[in-house]
């Protein structure tokens, strides 16, 4: 079968942010592009759909946040953002706490009212836990940052559910993603630019891929006929799983997956917040999103909640979170070295780079790849 029917300059595998940005920029430069997408929709994990007037994020909450003005200006050419600020609430067996860890959390946990009191309490618990030197795992890292009480109630159960393994078996760097501050500030992200796409994120990808020079084909698995595609196309942008591209020859990289359960309610406010994390070990889901609180758009009398259940990954499930431990990092190094030998293929995005990216990081990486490709 012949796939390069229009003398395409590029084949792009995947229509998520990396692939879509590259397609858009290539078409701007007069290049003809074919995008093949395994899923039944464009946009990757940023895909959203509208239901009862509500923008539902099909693959978990996506809040755009960045300090990179170039990336912020770039994404704003495709849509408007609403200035939403993420203020998460944690539910531990019915006790409610503010996230990220801040003076509100410390007051709720210990009754302390000043930064000095909070810091003293953390130092006391760190000392009592006997943690000295460089933390050896996530548990030690967490206790050294915010103390035993907050670790036990707000981190341990949530993290072990999310990753499917004990906190003492997880690398310490994972917990560094969680901000800690000694002010009464519930803004989860400490970034200058924040918000959620007014019209949903799918509208961004519709605009990126609307050029007459771009053709998009859905429900196509590139890997089922990889050799034919590679023979026919002079340049390929691959955004899928890097180990799958190489037929898992160096071993299978590990991921965690997630499944989502959504429910429509005849109400305009069920949980009172956009995101509530369930941090105990027994609740099977990690968090619940109430979508109308992200942009205040909804039909009268309707709201939609989505529960997020972590699960083990296999090849039949979507790969979400790379398990960047020592074993997997060594495997990825082998694939990365092999990828460099394919000079006509650009490997990019979360799966091809085996890296957990925020949205702005993917946008930035894609723009760098465009600059390298077209401007040298």
Residue, then its C-alpha position, 0 to 999 in steps of 0.5 A: x500500500x502506498x501512503x505518500x500519495x501527495x508527495x508529502x514532505x513530512x509524516x507526523x506520527x501522533x496529533x498531540x501537542x508536539x506533533x500538531x505544533x510541528x505540523x502547523x509550523x511545517x505547513x506555514x513554511x509551505x511543507x505538505x504534511x500527513x499526520x497519522x493518529x492512533x486514537x479516534x481524535x486529535x489532541x493527544x491527552x489534551x483532548x477535551x469535549x463539550x457536554x451539557x455546556x461543560x468543557x470536559x478534559x478526557x484525560x485528566x485536568x489540564x491547567x496551562x501554567x508557565x513562566x515562558x512568555x514565548x510559549x504563553x504567547x504562542x499558545x494564546x494565538x490559538x485560543x483565549x485562556x480564562x485565568x483559572x488558578x488551581x487551588x486544590x483541596x485534599x481530603x484525608x478520611x473526611x479531614x480537609x486541607x489546602x494544597x499545595x503545602x502552605x500556611x493554611x495547610x500548616x494551620x489546619x494540621x498543627x494550629x501554627x500561625x507563623x512561618x517560624x512556628x511551621x518551620x520549627x514543627x517541620x524541623x522537629x519532625x524531621x529530627x524525630x524521624x532520624x533523617x540526616x544527609x541526602x534523602x534516599x527515597x521519596x518517603x525520606x524526601x517528603x518528611x525532610x521537606x514537610x514533616x511526618x504528619x503531612x507526609x502520613x496524611x497528604x502524601x503517602x497514601x496518594x503517592x502509593x496509589x498513584x505509583x502502585x508501589x511503596x514510597x520507600x521504593x520510589x526515587x526522591x525526585x518525584x516529590x520535588x514537583x510538589x511546591x511548599x511555601x510559608x505564606x497563606x497562598x493556595x495557588x498550586x502553581x507558582x507561575x506567572x501565566x496560568x489558565x484553562x482554554x476558554x473553548x476547550x483544548x481541542x479547539x487549539x488543535x483544530x486550528x493548528x491542523x486546519x491548513x490545506x497542506x495538512x492531512x490528518x488520518x485517525x485510527x491508524x497505527x503507524x507501527x503496524x506498517x512502520x517499514x513501509x511508512x519509513x521507506x516512503x517518507x523523507x522525514x518523519x516526526x515520531x511522538x509515540x512510545x520509543x520502546x515500541x518503535x524499536x520493537x522493545x528490543x532493549x526491554x519494555x519501559x514501565x509506565x503507570x496508567x489511569x482510568x477515568x469514570x465520569x458522572x453527570x449530576x442534576x446539580x450546579x455544585x457537588x464538591x465545591x472545588x475544581x479538584x479534590x485529592x483523596x489522600x488516604x490509602x483506602x479510597x481507590x481514586x486519587x482525585x475528583x474533578x468538577x469541570x464546571x468550576x474550571x471555567x464556570x461554563x455549564x448548562x443550568x442545573x448540570x455538573x459533571x464529575x470525573x474520578x481518576x483511578x491509577x492502575x498498572x499499565x500494559x500494552x492495551x492501556x494508555x501510557x501516562x506516567x513514565x517510571x523514571x527509576x534507575x532500571x528504566x532510565x538505563x533502558x531508555x538510554x539504549x533507545x535514545x542512543x539508537x534513535x540518534x542513528x536515525x537522522x531522518x526521524x525526529x523523536x519528540x514528546x512525552x512518550x518518545x522522550x520517556x519524560x513526564x512533561x507539563x504542557x508548556x514543556x512539550x510546547x517549548x520542546x516542539x518549538x525548539x525542534x521546529x527551529x532546529x529543523x527549519x532555521x538550523 
